[in-house]
């Protein structure tokens, strides 16, 4: 092999390295952007005043919520509806059910699951901030909150809810309102409140 062949061969190898580096950089950057887009809606709640993590309702909690709604009719709103399971169970029990959730992936999943189960006509899911969503038109409101937010949530309920609205708080009670019923125990406990306004 002569010097010219070796030199040409080395130049070809040198030309391939920058192209491979650019491809690797593009793939890595694309993966980083993709992962950020997927995980940002799950991480961003931690940056808010109240961190409301996505924790799916257990079967026992759903049973307790439906027990708290026994004898009720009309509309149900699930504030922070997550994957929509409470909304779907309420719809199966003849309620017009809506869910409010900030995470776009969970809203999309909820809509798909409602469609798949034939409940799209009885359910609606909104990608909204629960603090900015008007709850005044609902007959029943369900909330899975964290302890730190229940005081502010109670103020919103007292300000906006109808006088005959039924409130069901899961995992943590409202701090000042007195429940009409407490159902279950431990993490599955639900507190049922009658929103009576003077």
N, C-alpha and C positions, 0 to 999 in steps of 0.2 A: 504494500500500500504506500503510495507516495504522499508527500507532505501536503499537496493540494487536496487530496481526498480526505486526509485526516482533518485538515482545517475546515473543509466544507461540512464534514460530519459534526465537528464541534460547534460550528455556527448553527446547524439545524437543531442540535440539542439545546443550545443557548436560546434559540427562538421559541422552543417549546415550553421552557420554564416559565416565562412571563405569561403565556396563554393559560397554562395550568394554574398558575397563581391567581389569575383573574377569574377563572372558572370557580376555583375553590372559594375565593372571596365572595363571588356572587351567590353561590349555594349557601354559604354560611350566613351571609346577610339576609337572604331570603328566608332561611329557617328562623333567624332571630326575629324578623318582622312578623312572620306567621305565628310564632309562639307568643309574641307580645299581643297580637290581635286576639288570640284565643284566651289567654290567661288574664289579660287586663281587666275584663269585667268581673272576674272572681277576686282579684286583688284590690281593685279600686275601692270597694266598700270599707276597707281598713283605713283609708285616707279620709273618710268622712267623720263628722262629729260623732255619729253613732255607728259602730261597726256592726252590721247586721249580716252575719255569715249565712251561707246557704247550708241548712241542715234539714234534710227531708223529714217530713212528718212520719211517725211510726204508725203502724196499723191500729195500735191501741189509741193513739192520739186522735186519729181520724174517727174511730168509733166514739170516743168521748165528745168530739166536736159535734158529730151527728146526733148524739144523745142530747147535747145542749140545744140543738136546733129543733128537737122534737116538738111538734105542735105548731111550729112556725111555718110561714109561707113567704112568698115574694122573692126578693133578691138577696144574694149573699155576695159580699166582697171579701176577698182574702188579700190583706195588705202584706206585701212581701211574699208573693205566691210561689216563689221558687219554681219547682218543676210542674206545678199545677195540680198536684194530686188532690188537694182539698177542694179546689174548684170543680174538678171532674166528679168527685164523690158527691158533692152537693148537687151537681147537675143530674146525677143518676137518681137523686132523691127528690126530683121535681122542683128544684130551685133554678131560677135564672142566675147564673154564677159568673162573676167577674174576678179577675186576678190582676193585681198591680205589682210589677216587678221591674227592677232597674237593670238587671242583667239581660242583655239582648239574646244570649244563647239559651237561657232558660225560658224566655218568652217564646222564642222560635220553637223550642222543644215542646212547650206546653200546647201551642197551637197545633203542632203536628200530632201530638198525642190525642188531643180533642178530636181532630179530624179522623184519626185512625180508629177511635172508639165510637165514632158516629155522634159526638156530642157538640160539634161546632155550632149548631143552631141554638144551644142552650148556654154557651160559654163565650166569653170574650177575655182576651188578655191584652193588657196595656203596658208598654214600656214607659213607665213614669216614676218619678220620685214620690214615694208615699206621703211625704210632708207637703207636697204641692197638689196632691190629688184630692178633689172635692168628694167627700164621703156622704154628703147630705141626702143623696137620693136612695140610699140603701136601707133595707129593712133589717139586715143582719150583717155584722162586720166581724171577721176573724183576724186575729193578729198573733203572729209568732214574733215576739220581740226579745230584746235583751234588757236586763234589769235597768241599765242606765237610761234607757229611752222611755220607760213606761210612764214617768211623770209628764213628759212633754206630749206623749201620745194621749194621755188622759185629758189634757187641756184641749187637744185637737178634737177629741171625741165629744167633749162637753160643748165645745163651740159649734161643731158642724152636724152632729148626728140628729136625726129625727127624734121626737120625744118618745116614740114607741120602739126605737131601735134596740135590738139585742146585740150585745157585745160579748165576744168570746175571746178571752186572752189565754194563750197557751204558754206554758213553761214559767211565766212570771206574771203575778197579779198586777192590777192597776193599784197605785199606792194609796189612794184616798177613797175611791168608790167602794161600796160594800157589795160583794157578789150576792146574787139571789141563790146561786147554787155553785158548789165546787164538785167537780166530777173527776174521779181517778186519783192517782197518787204519783209521787216522784216526778220524773221528767214528762210523764204523760198527763199530768194534771191540767185541767182547763177550769177557768173561772168564768162564770156566766153572769153578765151584768145587764140590768134593765136601765136604759138611758132615759131617766125621767127628768124632765126639765120643769122648773116651776114657772 
